[in-house]
């Protein structure tokens, strides 16, 4: 199952996560990705969640499946090709930029050469915290939301597997990536991949469902997240100036009191 037909440019293994009832739409997704040059992915068919009304159980089921995909990559592909990386896509991933494979491979080569400690690269993400532009069309992101398409550094995959699924109530190594250092989490500044189905969290809000596309949400939040560091610096400068003025005022008052003024 881990043969070369699943490899992108001989450097990235391509896996796709789905469930039994989505196999027809999954095939449509695969065919669409093939039009953009993607190879046939290795499918991982997840077991449906037992309690679909529980969002926590749903998330744990999905992220557990993501973990299983990474684990299988380590045990099969990585064992045969230690230099490989892993591209994971959910079954509704869709391309939104031209030449996606070239963008992906260029980013991987850059990260491997300049930032070898990178752990994850999101092909499209809604950043829920501050981000920092680092050049080459990439950002470091603190709290990424969405796991429809991302790359795992093969050199870090064994460490992820070693953490296991019991680290927290819902594994956060994919969505949010809270256990990864800030400077090891990357995302494309402009998304390469989006989702053909609106995420359930957005779909539950009528305004978002009716007026906001996922691509617009990704782009808007990315710009806001890039402004956060500058805003924090500005607020810090204002705070320090206020503290300095307050300290000077206190010194002046004490000096005046001592002089009997």
C-alpha positions in Angstrom: 0.0 0.0 0.0 2.9 2.4 0.4 4.3 2.1 -3.1 5.7 4.9 -5.2 2.3 5.6 -6.8 1.4 7.5 -3.6 4.4 9.7 -3.8 4.5 13.4 -4.8 7.8 14.2 -6.6 9.4 11.2 -4.9 9.6 13.2 -1.6 6.0 13.3 -0.1 3.7 10.4 0.6 0.0 11.2 0.0 -2.7 9.8 2.3 -6.4 10.6 2.4 -8.7 10.2 5.3 -12.4 9.3 4.7 -15.3 7.2 6.0 -17.3 4.5 4.2 -20.4 6.6 3.4 -18.2 9.2 1.8 -16.4 6.9 -0.6 -18.3 8.2 -3.7 -17.5 11.8 -3.0 -14.0 10.8 -2.0 -13.5 9.4 -5.4 -14.7 12.7 -6.9 -12.2 14.5 -4.7 -9.4 12.2 -5.8 -10.2 12.7 -9.5 -10.3 16.5 -9.0 -6.9 16.4 -7.3 -5.5 14.3 -10.1 -6.4 17.1 -12.6 -3.9 19.2 -10.6 -1.2 16.5 -10.8 -1.7 14.8 -7.5 -1.1 11.0 -7.5 -3.6 8.4 -6.3 -3.6 8.7 -2.5 -3.4 5.9 0.0 -6.9 5.8 1.6 -7.5 5.4 5.3 -11.2 4.5 6.0 -12.0 5.7 9.5 -14.7 4.0 11.7 -17.7 6.3 12.2 -18.0 7.8 15.7 -20.4 5.9 18.0 -21.9 9.1 19.5 -22.2 11.6 16.6 -24.1 14.1 18.7 -21.1 14.6 21.0 -18.7 17.1 19.4 -15.9 16.0 21.7 -16.3 12.3 20.6 -16.5 13.4 16.9 -13.3 15.4 17.2 -11.5 12.7 19.1 -12.6 10.1 16.5 -11.4 12.3 13.6 -8.1 13.3 15.2 -7.5 9.7 16.3 -7.8 8.8 12.7 -5.3 11.5 11.7 -2.9 10.0 14.3 -3.5 6.5 12.8 -2.6 7.8 9.4 0.7 9.2 10.7 1.4 6.0 12.6 0.9 3.9 9.4 3.2 6.2 7.5 5.9 5.7 10.1 5.5 1.9 10.1 5.4 1.5 6.3 6.6 4.4 4.1 9.1 5.9 6.5 10.6 2.5 7.3 11.4 2.1 3.6 12.2 5.7 2.8 13.6 7.6 5.8 13.6 10.9 3.8 9.9 11.0 3.0 7.4 13.4 4.4 3.6 12.9 4.7 0.8 14.8 3.1 -2.6 14.2 4.7 -5.8 15.4 3.2 -9.4 14.9 4.3 -12.0 13.7 1.7 -13.3 17.2 0.9 -10.0 18.9 0.2 -10.0 21.0 -2.9 -7.3 23.0 -4.7 -7.6 26.8 -4.8 -4.3 27.9 -6.3 -2.5 27.2 -9.6 0.4 24.8 -9.6 -0.2 23.4 -6.2 2.4 20.6 -6.4 5.1 23.0 -7.3 4.1 25.3 -4.4 4.1 22.3 -2.0 7.5 20.9 -3.1 9.1 24.3 -3.2 7.9 25.0 0.4 9.2 21.5 1.6 12.6 22.1 0.0 12.8 25.5 1.6 11.8 24.3 5.1 14.2 21.3 4.8 17.1 23.6 3.9 16.4 26.5 6.2 14.2 25.3 9.0 14.9 21.7 9.6 13.1 21.6 12.9 9.8 22.3 11.2 7.0 19.9 12.2 3.9 20.7 10.3 2.9 22.8 7.2 -0.8 23.6 6.7 -1.9 23.9 3.1 -4.8 26.1 4.2 -5.7 27.2 7.7 -7.8 29.6 9.8 -5.3 31.1 12.3 -6.9 31.6 15.6 -3.9 33.4 17.2 -1.0 35.6 16.2 1.0 34.7 13.1 4.4 35.8 11.8 5.3 36.1 8.1 8.7 34.4 7.5 9.0 34.8 3.8 8.6 32.4 0.8 4.8 32.7 1.1 4.8 31.1 4.6 3.9 32.1 8.1 4.5 30.7 11.6 1.1 30.3 13.1 0.3 29.9 16.8 -3.2 28.4 16.8 -4.2 27.0 13.4 -7.7 25.7 12.9 -8.6 23.1 10.2 -6.9 19.9 9.2 -8.2 19.4 5.7 -4.7 19.3 4.2 -1.3 19.5 5.9 2.2 18.1 5.7 4.1 16.3 8.4 7.9 16.4 8.5 9.0 12.8 8.3 11.9 13.5 10.7 9.3 14.4 13.3 6.7 11.7 12.6 8.1 9.2 15.0 8.1 11.7 17.8 4.4 12.4 17.2 3.6 8.7 17.2 5.6 8.3 20.4 3.4 10.8 22.1 0.4 8.5 21.7 -3.3 9.5 21.7 -3.6 9.8 25.4 -1.7 13.1 25.8 -4.9 15.0 26.3 -8.7 14.5 26.0 -8.6 15.3 22.2 -5.3 14.9 20.4 -4.2 18.4 19.4 -1.1 17.5 17.3 -3.1 18.2 14.1 -5.6 21.0 14.7 -4.2 23.6 16.9 -0.9 21.9 17.2 -0.6 23.1 20.8 2.2 20.7 21.7 4.4 22.1 18.9 6.6 25.1 19.4 5.4 28.3 17.6 8.4 28.4 15.2 7.9 24.8 14.1 4.3 25.3 12.8 3.9 26.7 9.3 1.1 27.6 7.0 0.8 29.0 3.5 0.1 32.7 3.6 -2.5 32.2 0.8 -4.1 28.8 1.1 -3.2 26.1 -1.5 -6.2 23.9 -0.5 -9.6 24.6 0.8 -12.7 22.4 1.7 -15.6 21.7 -0.6 -17.8 21.2 2.5 -18.1 24.0 5.0 -16.7 22.9 8.5 -19.4 21.9 10.9 -18.5 24.7 13.3 -19.1 27.3 10.6 -22.1 25.5 9.2 -23.8 25.8 12.5 -23.8 29.6 12.4 -26.4 30.9 9.8 -24.5 34.1 9.0 -21.3 32.2 8.3 -23.1 29.5 6.4 -24.9 32.0 4.1 -22.4 34.7 3.6 -18.8 33.5 4.3 -16.9 31.0 2.3 -14.2 29.0 4.0 -11.6 30.6 1.7 -12.7 34.1 2.8 -12.5 33.0 6.4 -9.0 31.7 6.0 -7.8 34.8 4.2 -9.5 37.3 6.5 -8.2 35.5 9.7 -4.7 35.3 8.2 -4.5 39.0 7.7 -5.9 39.7 11.2 -3.5 37.2 12.8 -0.5 38.9 11.0 -1.6 42.2 12.5 -1.7 40.8 16.0 2.1 40.9 16.7 2.3 44.5 15.6 -0.8 45.4 17.7 0.8 43.6 20.7 4.0 45.6 20.2 2.1 48.8 19.9 0.1 48.1 23.1 3.3 47.2 24.9 4.9 50.5 23.9 1.9 52.4 25.0 1.8 50.5 28.3 5.6 51.2 28.9 5.1 54.9 28.2 2.2 55.1 30.6 4.3 53.4 33.2 7.2 55.7 32.6 5.0 58.8 32.9 3.4 57.5 36.1 6.9 56.8 37.6 8.1 60.3 36.6 5.0 61.9 38.1 5.5 60.0 41.3 9.2 61.0 41.5 8.2 64.7 40.9 5.6 64.6 43.6 8.0 63.1 46.1 10.6 65.7 45.2 8.1 68.5 45.6 7.0 67.1 49.0 10.6 66.8 50.2 11.3 70.5 49.2 8.1 71.6 51.0 6.5 73.0 47.9 
